[in-house]
Amino acid sequence: MGDVTELFVLMFIAATAAFAPLGYFIYKFTKNNAKPFGETEPHGNNPSFVNDLAETAIHFVKSRLAKK
């Protein structure tokens, strides 16, 4: 009988880990009036730190390759 209890606990932990991201997304989605991540620009025209960093890295690599 102990094997069944251990299996139940392990499966419960696995199910919790599997469905936690879905629960978090539903929580964020319902929190901000169906806007899961706040106000976002639909066309992507707003500047982004990650995009600026990627453009800088690409420019750096291109300049290093051009010198060789």
Order of alpha helices (4+ residues) and beta strands (2+ residues): alpha-alpha
